Amino acid sequence: MPRPLLPPALSLDADVARAWLVSHMGLAAPSFPPGAEGTRAVLKTLRCIQLDPLDVIGTNADLVALARVEGLVRGDVYRHLMPGHAFEHWAKERCILPASAFPYYRERTRETPWWHLATRLERLPAQVLEKVLEEVTARGPVTAAELTDHGAVTPLDWSGWKGTGKATSMALEVLWTRCQVVVSGRGPGGKRYDVPERALPEAARQRVPSGAEAFERWSLLERVEAAGLLSRAAGPHWSVLSKVRTSELPDALVREGLLEEVSLPGSPRRYLVPAGFRERPVLEPDARMRILGPLDPLLWDRGLVKLAFGFEYTWEVYKPAEQRRWGWYVCPLLHRGRLVGRLEARVTEGVLRVEKLWREKGVKLDDAALDEALARHAKACGATKVRRPRARVS
């Protein structure tokens, strides 16, 4: 029996797609309260905040929050969310996720293809897992260094990138993947682990439908909300949902009216969007310039960014220096709903130093808006001065 045809895809102009994305991502106007309340509201809206350990002018999670919420300083995104309001797991790679997602993750062990949970289990004695879980239960929240040392294990090797060689740390990785322990905070001593019954008491008590199908339906709907426009083509924006992309599920959710499909002029790709997205309010951009993190959700799909914003962006942090077009840790600048430039900066000796600054061709950077953005960011990073060069055309 032939499958039912999908409803025809709606064609969106680039201007409409751009305005939808900026508003949907909470980047159009101040729509979040300041401080902790706003940080929690941002996570609820975005569904996940991608993590990265590099801290140059704040980590990526800091930059995501600072672009949307007033009254924050570097590190507040972790302090305001954990414990109680969020946990860490795989979504768009490793992310901070709202506590409401925890019951779904507890039902289904998640990992990226390169995480190799099975290999970790082969290298860890079962009694070490049991002892580490018992100790976290009794003493949490604790860091890996505060737990009993259970000796060495053979580390995983990703093309020369070594994993931990400590049995205790590897046991925490396994327990974390299985949601038997969660990251309940981050600080100078590193990640702090605790059992979910203490760190996420309400979420730990909740029950959701079990089974792969229920989890995948929920995950795909969440990912479309997180992306705003989720390309049906393969790419890092699918990440751990790569197998779902090629399954029957996306078509099924479109037929059920839970998702819609759209296209953009100049591209053969189709995009999944939340059902009823045209009825949602689209806020007008304000006059504030925002410094975006390299892994901000607005930038997940580089092809879509090129199509909707006319902006080419590649995060070159892992490229050899001689192969970089711009620089190492380069952040785009968003102003009045458009990506107008990019900068590379770092904080040293109490100064936010903008080492390189580019404006997009045909764009006149608003110097006053840029200076205000840099002043806000310097304050958030504990810097008292800003140094910046004149902008160059990219």
C-alpha positions as CSV (number, residue, x, y, z in Angstrom):
1,M,0.0,0.0,0.0
2,P,1.6,3.4,-1.0
3,R,2.3,5.8,1.8
4,P,0.1,8.9,2.0
5,L,1.6,12.0,0.4
6,L,3.0,14.7,2.6
7,P,1.3,18.1,2.5
8,P,3.1,20.5,0.1
9,A,6.0,22.4,1.6
10,L,5.4,26.1,2.2
11,S,7.9,28.4,0.6
12,L,9.4,31.0,3.0
13,D,11.3,34.1,1.8
14,A,14.7,34.5,3.3
15,D,13.6,37.6,5.1
16,V,10.7,35.8,6.7
17,A,12.9,32.8,7.7
18,R,15.5,35.2,9.2
19,A,13.0,37.1,11.2
20,W,11.4,33.9,12.5
21,L,14.8,32.4,13.5
22,V,16.0,35.6,15.3
23,S,12.7,35.9,17.2
24,H,12.3,32.2,17.9
25,M,15.8,32.0,19.3
26,G,15.2,34.9,21.8
27,L,17.5,37.3,20.0
28,A,15.1,39.9,18.7
29,A,14.2,41.9,21.8
30,P,14.6,41.6,25.6
31,S,11.9,39.0,26.2
32,F,13.5,37.3,29.3
33,P,13.6,38.6,32.9
34,P,17.1,39.4,34.2
35,G,19.3,37.1,36.3
36,A,18.4,33.5,37.3
37,E,14.8,33.7,36.3
38,G,15.7,34.7,32.8
39,T,18.5,32.1,32.5
40,R,16.0,29.4,33.3
41,A,13.5,30.8,30.8
42,V,16.1,30.8,28.1
43,L,16.9,27.1,28.6
44,K,13.2,26.4,28.5
45,T,12.8,28.3,25.3
46,L,16.0,26.9,23.6
47,R,15.5,23.3,24.8
48,C,19.3,22.9,25.1
49,I,22.5,25.0,25.4
50,Q,25.5,23.4,23.7
51,L,28.6,23.0,25.9
52,D,32.2,23.6,25.1
53,P,35.1,23.7,27.6
54,L,37.0,26.6,25.9
55,D,36.7,29.8,28.0
56,V,38.1,32.7,26.1
57,I,35.5,35.5,26.7
58,G,33.2,33.1,28.5
59,T,32.3,29.5,27.5
60,N,29.8,29.0,24.7
61,A,27.1,28.4,27.4
62,D,28.0,31.8,28.9
63,L,27.8,33.5,25.5
64,V,24.4,32.0,24.7
65,A,23.0,33.3,28.0
66,L,24.7,36.7,27.9
67,A,23.3,37.4,24.4
68,R,19.7,37.0,25.8
69,V,19.6,37.9,29.5
70,E,20.5,41.0,31.5
71,G,22.3,41.0,34.8
72,L,24.6,38.0,34.2
73,V,28.3,37.5,34.7
74,R,30.5,34.7,33.4
75,G,29.6,31.4,35.1
76,D,26.1,32.4,36.1
77,V,24.6,30.1,33.5
78,Y,25.8,27.1,35.5
79,R,25.1,28.7,38.9
80,H,21.5,29.6,38.0
81,L,20.7,26.3,36.4
82,M,22.3,23.6,38.5
83,P,21.3,21.9,40.7
84,G,17.5,21.7,40.4
85,H,16.8,23.2,37.0
86,A,19.0,21.4,34.5
87,F,21.4,18.5,33.8
88,E,23.9,17.7,31.1
89,H,23.6,15.1,28.4
90,W,23.9,14.4,24.7
91,A,21.5,16.4,22.5
92,K,23.2,18.7,20.0
93,E,26.5,17.1,21.2
94,R,27.0,17.6,25.0
95,C,24.4,20.2,26.2
96,I,22.7,21.6,29.2
97,L,19.1,20.4,29.2
98,P,16.1,21.5,31.3
99,A,15.1,19.2,34.2
100,S,11.9,18.4,32.4
101,A,13.9,16.4,29.9
102,F,15.5,14.1,32.5
103,P,12.7,11.5,32.7
104,Y,13.0,10.9,29.0
105,Y,16.8,10.5,29.1
106,R,16.6,8.2,32.1
107,E,14.4,5.9,30.0
108,R,16.9,5.7,27.1
109,T,20.6,5.6,27.4
110,R,22.0,8.2,24.9
111,E,25.5,8.6,23.5
112,T,27.2,10.1,20.4
113,P,28.7,7.6,18.0
114,W,32.2,8.4,19.3
115,W,31.4,8.0,23.0
116,H,31.9,4.2,23.1
117,L,30.0,3.3,26.2
118,A,30.3,-0.4,25.5
119,T,34.1,0.0,25.4
120,R,34.1,1.7,28.7
121,L,32.1,-1.1,30.2
122,E,34.6,-3.6,28.9
123,R,37.4,-1.8,30.7
124,L,35.7,-1.2,34.0
125,P,35.2,-3.9,36.7
126,A,31.5,-4.0,37.6
127,Q,32.4,-3.6,41.3
128,V,34.1,-0.2,40.6
129,L,30.8,1.1,39.1
130,E,28.9,-0.1,42.1
131,K,31.4,1.4,44.6
132,V,31.5,4.8,42.8
133,L,27.7,5.0,42.7
134,E,27.5,4.1,46.4
135,E,30.0,6.8,47.3
136,V,28.3,9.5,45.2
137,T,25.0,8.5,46.8
138,A,26.5,8.8,50.3
139,R,28.7,11.9,49.7
140,G,27.4,13.9,46.7
141,P,27.7,16.4,45.3
142,V,31.4,15.6,44.7
143,T,34.0,16.0,42.1
144,A,35.9,13.1,40.6
145,A,39.0,14.1,42.5
146,E,37.1,13.9,45.9
147,L,36.1,10.2,45.3
148,T,38.1,7.1,46.2
149,D,40.8,6.3,43.7
150,H,40.1,2.9,42.2
151,G,43.2,2.6,40.1
152,A,43.9,2.9,36.4
153,V,42.2,1.7,33.3
154,T,43.2,1.7,29.6
155,P,42.0,5.1,28.3
156,L,40.0,5.5,25.1
157,D,42.0,6.9,22.2
158,W,40.2,9.0,19.5
159,S,42.9,9.4,16.9
160,G,45.4,10.5,19.5
161,W,43.0,12.3,21.7
162,K,43.2,10.5,25.0
163,G,40.3,9.9,27.4
164,T,40.7,9.4,31.2
165,G,43.0,6.7,32.5
166,K,41.4,6.7,35.9
167,A,38.9,4.0,36.8
168,T,36.9,6.4,39.1
169,S,36.5,9.0,36.4
170,M,35.6,6.4,33.7
171,A,33.0,5.0,36.1
172,L,31.5,8.5,36.5
173,E,31.3,8.7,32.7
174,V,29.3,5.5,32.5
175,L,27.0,6.4,35.4
176,W,26.4,9.8,33.9
177,T,25.6,8.3,30.5
178,R,23.0,6.0,32.1
179,C,21.6,8.9,34.2
180,Q,22.4,7.2,37.4
181,V,24.4,10.3,38.4
182,V,24.1,13.8,37.0
183,V,26.3,16.8,36.8
184,S,24.9,19.1,39.5
185,G,27.2,22.0,39.1
186,R,30.5,23.3,37.7
187,G,33.2,25.2,39.4
188,P,37.0,25.6,39.9
189,G,37.3,22.0,40.9
190,G,35.5,20.8,37.7
191,K,32.1,19.1,37.3
192,R,30.3,18.1,40.5
193,Y,28.3,14.9,40.5
194,D,25.2,13.8,42.5
195,V,22.4,11.4,42.3
196,P,19.3,12.7,40.5
197,E,17.1,12.1,43.5
198,R,19.0,15.0,45.2
199,A,20.0,17.1,42.3
200,L,16.7,16.9,40.3
201,P,14.2,15.7,42.9
202,E,11.0,16.6,41.0
203,A,12.2,15.3,37.6
204,A,13.5,12.1,39.2
205,R,10.0,11.3,40.4
206,Q,8.3,11.8,37.1
207,R,7.5,8.9,34.7
208,V,7.1,9.2,31.0
209,P,6.2,6.6,28.3
210,S,9.0,4.1,27.8
211,G,10.4,2.6,24.6
212,A,12.4,3.9,21.7
213,E,9.5,5.1,19.7
214,A,8.2,7.4,22.5
215,F,11.6,8.8,23.1
216,E,12.3,9.4,19.4
217,R,9.0,11.3,18.9
218,W,9.7,13.5,21.9
219,S,13.3,14.1,20.9
220,L,12.5,15.0,17.3
221,L,9.8,17.5,18.4
222,E,12.2,19.0,20.9
223,R,15.0,19.3,18.2
224,V,12.7,21.0,15.7
225,E,11.8,23.5,18.4
226,A,15.4,24.0,19.3
227,A,16.5,24.5,15.7
228,G,13.5,26.6,14.5
229,L,14.1,25.4,11.0
230,L,15.6,21.9,11.0
231,S,17.0,20.9,7.6
232,R,16.1,17.4,6.5
233,A,19.6,17.0,5.0
234,A,22.3,15.3,7.0
235,G,24.5,17.5,9.1
236,P,25.7,18.2,12.7
237,H,22.4,19.9,13.5
238,W,21.0,16.3,13.7
239,S,23.9,15.0,15.8
240,V,22.6,12.1,18.0
241,L,19.3,12.0,16.0
242,S,21.0,11.0,12.7
243,K,19.2,7.7,12.6
244,V,15.9,9.4,13.3
245,R,16.5,11.6,10.3
246,T,16.4,8.7,7.9
247,S,13.5,6.9,9.6
248,E,9.8,7.1,8.9
249,L,9.2,9.4,11.9
250,P,9.8,12.9,10.4
251,D,7.2,12.1,7.6
252,A,4.8,10.6,10.2
253,L,4.9,13.7,12.4
254,V,4.2,15.9,9.4
255,R,1.2,13.8,8.4
256,E,0.0,14.0,12.0
257,G,0.1,17.8,11.9
258,L,2.7,17.9,14.7
259,L,5.4,19.3,12.3
260,E,5.3,21.3,9.1
261,E,7.7,21.3,6.1
262,V,9.0,24.4,4.4
263,S,11.4,25.4,1.7
264,L,13.5,28.5,1.0
265,P,14.2,30.0,-2.4
266,G,17.5,29.1,-3.8
267,S,17.8,25.7,-2.0
268,P,16.4,22.2,-2.8
269,R,16.4,21.4,0.9
270,R,13.3,21.0,3.0
271,Y,13.0,22.1,6.6
272,L,10.9,20.9,9.5
273,V,9.3,23.6,11.6
274,P,6.9,23.5,14.6
275,A,3.3,23.1,13.7
276,G,1.5,26.5,13.7
277,F,4.7,28.5,13.6
278,R,3.0,31.1,11.4
279,E,0.6,32.0,14.2
280,R,3.4,32.6,16.7
281,P,4.4,36.2,17.4
282,V,7.6,37.4,15.6
283,L,9.2,40.1,17.6
284,E,10.9,43.1,15.9
285,P,14.7,43.2,16.6
286,D,15.8,45.9,19.0
287,A,18.9,48.2,18.7
288,R,21.2,46.1,20.8
289,M,24.2,44.4,19.2
290,R,24.8,40.9,20.5
291,I,28.0,38.8,20.6
292,L,27.0,35.3,19.7
293,G,28.8,32.1,20.9
294,P,30.4,30.0,18.1
295,L,27.9,27.2,19.0
296,D,24.8,29.4,19.5
297,P,21.7,27.6,18.2
298,L,21.2,30.3,15.6
299,L,24.5,29.0,14.0
300,W,24.0,25.3,14.2
301,D,23.1,24.9,10.5
302,R,25.8,26.8,8.6
303,G,24.0,26.2,5.3
304,L,20.9,27.8,6.6
305,V,22.8,30.7,8.0
306,K,24.2,31.3,4.6
307,L,20.8,31.1,2.9
308,A,18.8,33.2,5.4
309,F,21.5,35.7,6.5
310,G,23.9,35.7,3.6
311,F,26.6,35.1,6.2
312,E,29.4,32.5,5.8
313,Y,30.5,31.1,9.1
314,T,32.9,28.3,10.0
315,W,34.3,27.8,13.5
316,E,38.0,27.5,12.8
317,V,39.1,26.6,16.4
318,Y,40.3,23.1,15.3
319,K,41.9,24.2,12.0
320,P,45.7,24.7,11.8
321,A,46.5,28.4,12.0
322,E,47.6,28.6,8.4
323,Q,44.2,27.3,7.2
324,R,42.1,29.8,9.0
325,R,40.4,32.6,7.1
326,W,39.5,34.6,10.2
327,G,40.9,33.3,13.5
328,W,40.8,30.8,16.3
329,Y,37.8,31.8,18.5
330,V,35.7,34.0,16.3
331,C,32.2,35.2,17.4
332,P,29.6,36.6,15.0
333,L,27.9,39.9,15.7
334,L,24.1,40.2,15.5
335,H,22.5,43.6,15.1
336,R,18.9,44.5,14.2
337,G,18.2,40.9,13.1
338,R,21.3,40.6,10.8
339,L,24.7,39.1,11.1
340,V,26.9,42.2,10.5
341,G,30.4,41.2,11.4
342,R,32.6,39.0,13.7
343,L,35.3,39.5,16.2
344,E,38.1,37.6,17.9
345,A,38.8,38.7,21.5
346,R,40.1,37.5,24.8
347,V,40.3,38.7,28.4
348,T,43.8,39.4,29.7
349,E,44.9,41.4,32.8
350,G,41.5,42.9,33.3
351,V,41.1,44.1,29.7
352,L,38.7,42.8,27.0
353,R,41.0,42.9,24.0
354,V,39.4,42.6,20.6
355,E,42.3,41.3,18.6
356,K,40.5,41.3,15.2
357,L,37.3,42.8,14.1
358,W,35.6,42.3,10.7
359,R,32.5,43.9,9.2
360,E,30.5,42.2,6.5
361,K,30.8,43.6,3.0
362,G,28.3,46.3,2.4
363,V,27.6,46.8,6.1
364,K,28.5,49.9,8.1
365,L,29.0,48.8,11.7
366,D,27.2,50.8,14.3
367,D,30.2,51.8,16.5
368,A,28.0,53.0,19.4
369,A,26.1,49.7,19.5
370,L,29.4,47.8,19.2
371,D,31.0,49.8,22.0
372,E,27.9,49.2,24.2
373,A,28.0,45.4,23.5
374,L,31.7,45.2,24.3
375,A,31.3,47.3,27.5
376,R,28.5,44.9,28.7
377,H,30.6,41.9,27.9
378,A,33.7,43.3,29.6
379,K,31.7,43.8,32.8
380,A,30.3,40.3,32.6
381,C,33.8,38.9,32.3
382,G,35.2,41.0,35.1
383,A,37.2,43.3,32.8
384,T,37.4,47.0,33.5
385,K,38.6,48.2,30.1
386,V,38.0,47.4,26.4
387,R,40.5,47.7,23.6
388,R,39.4,47.3,20.0
389,P,40.8,47.9,16.5
390,R,39.0,49.5,13.5
391,A,36.8,47.0,11.6
392,R,38.1,45.4,8.4
393,V,35.9,44.2,5.6
394,S,35.6,40.4,5.5
